[in-house]
């Protein structure tokens, strides 16, 4: 899929800023701009597991229990397994239809199952039933869980349409008389459990939801914002001042433009950027004195000298930057390379399409003279977009 006219696209739907887009803009405005160009999408197994766990917990919360015996137990394990399986297969299909992807790992099923159980445990904690085995959950108990869930996967949008986010869970706190005395904004996290304070971006995301909810509901009970780490499971509350003023400032600064935004290359910004095949700035940064020591896994721009399409074996030549716009200079340094899995399929597609220019290789294992371009690697035509657009 090619680039789009950014200005036209945004005029049609309006400029909207979400917490993830805000983080991206703050990390590197160029990365944010590139994310709006409809470049080939990328996914990962970790992202897929996150989607599967989120969706399966949503399904369990929404389960229709009407007409069931309140004392019935033993039904939850089967339900949890079935919805997880359904979401697993659904996400697997989406995964394989994503242009940039690694291999699918069936071995991650157990991870998804454990994190789903972590999410259920966190919900049980809110109704005073922490530590209960799945088969001991009664219909009556799960109805109590459903009662405290005011919204599941709801969209939060500012009244002016400028800010929006997807809220995983909105829960109610009740007093002894059954009156709502508080709201809990909960965001499910399937990543690593924090060992200390929340990362600033995570804390800001949670407060973004909290503050937007308060802004849209002038009369509201006390609102707390929590990160729910299903891997723990563990709950971490985000406290602090409102972030809405900063969010609106970021919205203003990130107004769409057909001219690329400035780049802020750094180890952090470039290390996790999905758009390096279209950005010359990470490459110049890498070859500058500011770049950190080399790692085993590297990103590189190379020329393909020879390629055995059947064996996946190739001879590649490393390139260095010619200028700030991403022009290439062959370095004379040549390496043997083995392309595997989706990386090999990507290279075959590039060759079939007649691309004769340089290639971008992402996350290559290059600790030896023979480079390994595995299933996790990007293989894309090197098409840097200049600062002029």
N, C-alpha and C positions, 0 to 999 in steps of 0.2 A: 504494500500500500504506500502511495506516495505522500508527499507533503500536502498540506492544505493551506488555504488563505486564512491565516489566523484571525485577521480583522473581521473578515466576512463571517467566519464561524461564530465568533463571540458576539457580533451584532445580532445574529439570529437568536441566540439563547441567553445573551447577557453574561457579563463577567461574574463568576461565582468563585468564592474562595472557601476551600475546606481545610481542616487541620493538616491533612497530608500535603496538600498543595502549598499551604503556608510554610510548612517545614522545608519543602523542596525549594521554594523561592528564597527563603532565608539562608539555606545552605549554599545555594548557587543559583542566581537568577537565570543563567543560561540553561542550566538543567531544567528549571521550571519551564522556560520557553520551549525547549526541545520536547518536553513531555506533552505539549499541546499541538505538536505537528503531525500527529497520526502516523508516527513511525512504527515499524513492526513491533508488536507487543512482546513482552518477555514475561515468563512466569518461572516459578521454582517449586520444588516439592514442599518447602516450608510454607509458601503462600497457599498452596493447595490444601495442606493439612489445616491451616487456619480457617479457610473457607468451609471445609468439611465439618470441623468441630463447631464453628459458629452456627451453621445451618442446622446441624443435627440437634443441637440444644434448643434452637428455635422451634423445631418440629416437636420435640418432647413437651415443651411448654404449651404448645398449641393443641396437644392431643385432646380430643373430645372424650370426656369421661362421663358424659350424661348417661343415666340409666345403669351405671355400674354399682355394684355393692361397695359401700364405703370402706368395708373391712377387707376387701379383696387385696391380696398381696401376690408377689411372684410374677406380676405382669411387666414390671419395668425392665428386667434384663432383655427380654425378647423385643420389646419396643425399642430400647436403646440400640440394640444390635441391628434391627431392621432399618431404622432411620439412618444410622451411620452407614450401613451398606448402600442404601439408596443414594445418599449424598456422595459417597465415595465413587460410585459408578458415574453419577452425574458430573462430578468435578473431573473425573478421569477423561471423559469425552471432551470436555472443554479444554483440558490440559493438552491433549493430543492435537487439538485444532488451533493451538497457540503457535504462532510462527517461530518464536525463540523459546526453547524449552530443553531441559535435560531429559534423561530417562525417567520413566515413572518407577517408583519404588514400592512394590507391594509389601516390602518389609516394614513400611511406615504405618501399616494398619494398626499394630499394637500401640504405637505412639498416639495415633488418633483416638483409639479406644480409651486409653488412659486419660487423655486430656478431656474427652467427653465426660468421663467419670468425675474428673476434677471440677468441671463446670456444674454437674449435678450436685456434687458435694457443697459447692459454694452457695447454690440455691437452697439446699437443705439447711445450711447454717443460718440463713435468714429467717427460718421458721423454727429454730431451736432443735433441729434434728441432726446435728453434725455427727458424722461417723457411722451413719446407718448404712447397712449393706443394701444393694439395689433390690434384692428380692424381698427385703423387709419393708419396702416403701408401699404403703397402702394407698388406695384411691383417695381416701379422705385426706391423707397427708399431702398428696400431690395437688389436690384441690386448694389446699392452703397456700402452696407455692404459687399456683396460678392466680390466686386472689391478690397476692402482693405484687404481681407483675402488671403494671399499668400499660406498658408498651414494650414491644419486642421488635427490634430492627425497624425502628421508626425514623423518619426523616425529620431533622431539625433544620429549619430555615428562618433566617431573620425576616422581619416584616417587609424590609425593603428588597429582599431577594439577593443581597450581596454575599451573605455568609450561609453556609450549610454544612451539615455533617450527618452521618448515619449513626444513630444511637442504638447500641446493642440492647441495653435493658434500662427501663425506668421502673424502679420499684417503689412501693409505698411502705412507710413505717406507720404502724398503728399503736395507739395507746390501749390500755386495758379495756376501754369502753368501745373499741372498734373504730375510733376516729383517726383519720389520717393526720399525723403530726410531723411527717417529713417525707422527702423524696430522696431516692438514691439513684444517681446516674452511674451505671456500671458499664465498663467497657471490657470485653473479654480479650485477654492477651494469651496467645499460645507460644510466645517466645520465652526467652530466658527469664527466670525469676530474679528481680533485683536483689542485690545483697545489701544495699544501702538505700539512699533516697532515690526517688524516681528520676529518670532522666528528664532534663528540663523540657524537652519536646513532648514527652509523654505527659508530664504534669500539666503542661499548657493545653494539650489536647483535651484532657479531662475537664479542666476548668473552662475551656471553650464551650463544651457541652453544657456544663453547669450554668454558665453565665448567659448563654443563649436561651436556655430553658427559662431562666429567671426573667430575662428581657421580654420574652413572649408571653409570660404569665405574671402580670404585675402583682397579682395577689397569689402568693404561694407559701407553702410551709418551708421550713429549713431544707436546703438542698445540699447534699454531700456528693462528692465525685470520687469514684473508686475504680482502680484498675484491678480486674479479676484475673489473676495468673493461674490458668488451669493446670499448668505443669507442676505447681506447688502441691496442692492448690493453696493460694494465698491472696489476701486482699490488702491493697495498699491505697490509702486515701490520699488524694491530692488537695492540699490546702494552699491558700494564697489569694492575692488580690485578683480583681477582674482582669481578663485579658482582652475584652471586647474592643477597647480603644486601640490597642496594638493591632488587633485583627483588622479593624477598619483602615488603619494606616497601611498595613500590608496589602489590603485589597486595592487601595489607591495606587500604591507603587507598582503593583503587578498588572496594571491595565494592559490589555493585549496590544501587541504591535507587530507589524510584519518584519521589523528590524530586530534581529536577535538581541536579547538582553545581555548585559555584561556578564562575563564569566568570573568566578571566584575560585580558581583551582587550588586545591589543597589535598592532603592525603585523605582526610575524612570525606570531603565532597566528591572527589574523583573515585575513591575506592569503591563506593557503592552506587555509582552512577550507571544507569542502563543505556546511556546515549552517547557513549564515547566514540562510536563509529561515525558520528556526525559532528563531533566537536574537536577542533584542533588544539584547544587550550590545555587539556589534560596531557597531551603528548609533549607540548613544549615545556610544561611544568615538570614532567617526568625527566626530561633531558636537561633541566636546570639544576643549579646547585641547591635549590630549595627542596628538591625531591628527596624523600627518605631512602634508606638503604634498600637495595633490591630484595625482593621476596622470591620464594620458590615459584609461586604462582604469579604470573605477570600478564600485562596487556601489551600488545605489540602491533606495529604496522609492518607488513611484510610484502614481498613480491613472491609469487608462486612461479618457480623456475621449471619444475617437473612434477608430474602427478600421475601416479598409478591408480586409476579409478577403482580397480578391483581390490587391491590390497589396502588402499587408503594411505599409501606411502607417498611422501612428497619431499622435495628439496625446496627450502624457502630461504630468502635473503632478507635479513633484518634491514629496516629503513630508519633513517633519522630525519628530523624536521628540516625542511629547506627554508621555511619562512613561518610567519605567524598564522598563515591561512591554511596550513596543513599540507603544503607541498612536500614531496618526498625526495630524499637523497638516498640511493642505495649505499649501504655501508660496506659492502664486500664481505660481511660476516654471514656465512651460510650454515644452515643446520638441516639435518634430516628431521622429518616430522611424521608422526603417525596420527591420522584422523580416525576417530571412532564414533559409533552411534549417531546421534542427532548432529554432531559436529561434521561427520563425514557426509551425511545427507545434505547439510547446508552447503558444504563445499561443492558437492555435485551439482546442486541447484545453481550456485553462482557460476560455475564453469559452463553449465548448459545454457545459461542466459547470455553467455558471450562476454562476461565481464573480463577485461584485460588489465585493469588497473590494480592498485595495491589492495590488500586485504587487512581488515581489522580482526585480530585474534584476541579474545577476552578470556582471562583466567587460565592461561596455558601453564602446564607444569613444565618448567624449563630449568630444572636443576642439573641436567646433563646435556651432552651434545645432541642427544635425540630428544626432540620436543614431543610431548604427548598432548594432543588436542582432544581431550576426552568428551564424554557426553554432556558435561556441564559447561563446556566452552562456547563462546560466541564465535561464529565465523560469518563475517559480513563484508560487503564491499566497503572500502574506505571512501566515504563521501562527506568530508568535512564541509559544513556550511560556514561560509566566511562571515565576518562580523557585519558586512553590508547586507547580508541576507541572500 
